[in-house]
C-alpha cells in the first residue's frame, strides 16, 4: 500500500522516478544482451516513466530482459500498467 506519493504531473515526479528506477537500468545494462546503435551497446531506453527494451539477437535475449524487470519490480513493489505494455 502506498501511503505517500507525488501527484501525476508534478515537477518532482520525473526526478523521483529516475532516482527510483536508475538501478534497474544499470542492472539491464550489465545483463549483456541487447543491440548496438551507432557503435554503442544498448538494451533499454527511458523517457519520463516509459521504458523500451531492445534485443535483436533472439527471443531468449528479450526474455532475459523481461525476467530481470519482473524480478526488480517484484522486489520493489512496483507494477507495470498492463494496458500500456506492448
C-alpha positions in Angstrom: 0.0 0.0 0.0 1.3 3.4 -0.9 0.9 6.0 1.8 2.9 8.8 0.2 3.5 9.8 -3.4 3.8 12.7 -5.7 1.0 13.9 -7.8 0.8 12.9 -11.5 2.3 15.9 -13.5 4.2 17.1 -10.5 7.6 18.7 -11.3 9.2 16.2 -8.9 7.7 13.1 -10.4 10.2 12.5 -13.2 13.2 13.1 -10.9 11.9 10.8 -8.2 11.1 8.1 -10.9 14.6 8.4 -12.3 16.2 8.0 -8.9 13.9 5.1 -8.0 14.4 3.2 -11.3 18.1 4.0 -12.1 19.3 0.8 -10.6 17.0 -1.2 -12.9 18.7 0.5 -15.9 22.1 -0.3 -14.6 21.1 -4.0 -14.0 19.7 -4.3 -17.5 23.0 -2.8 -19.0 25.1 -5.4 -17.1 22.9 -8.3 -18.4 25.0 -8.2 -21.6 22.1 -8.7 -24.1 20.7 -6.1 -26.4 21.9 -4.4 -29.6 24.4 -1.9 -30.9 23.1 1.5 -32.0 25.8 3.8 -33.6 28.6 1.6 -32.2 27.1 1.8 -28.7 25.6 -1.2 -26.9 22.1 -0.6 -25.5 19.2 -2.7 -24.3 17.0 -0.1 -22.5 15.8 3.4 -23.3 13.9 5.6 -20.9 11.7 8.6 -21.4 9.8 10.1 -18.5 8.1 7.0 -17.0 8.3 4.8 -20.1 10.8 2.0 -20.8 11.7 0.4 -24.1 13.8 -2.8 -24.1 15.8 -3.7 -27.1 17.1 -7.2 -28.0 17.9 -8.0 -31.6 19.6 -11.3 -31.2 16.9 -13.7 -30.0 13.6 -14.0 -28.3 15.6 -15.6 -25.4 17.6 -12.3 -25.0 14.4 -10.3 -24.7 13.0 -12.8 -22.3 16.2 -12.3 -20.1 15.4 -8.6 -20.0 11.8 -9.2 -19.2 12.7 -11.7 -16.4 15.1 -9.1 -14.8 12.4 -6.4 -15.0 9.9 -8.7 -13.4 12.3 -9.7 -10.6 13.1 -6.0 -9.9 9.5 -4.8 -9.8 8.5 -7.7 -7.6 11.3 -6.9 -5.1 10.5 -3.2 -5.1 6.7 -3.4 -5.0 6.3 -1.7 -8.4 3.6 -2.6 -11.0 3.6 -2.0 -14.8 0.4 -0.7 -16.5 -0.6 -3.8 -18.5 -2.8 -1.6 -20.7 0.2 0.4 -21.9 2.5 -2.6 -22.2 3.1 -3.9 -25.7 
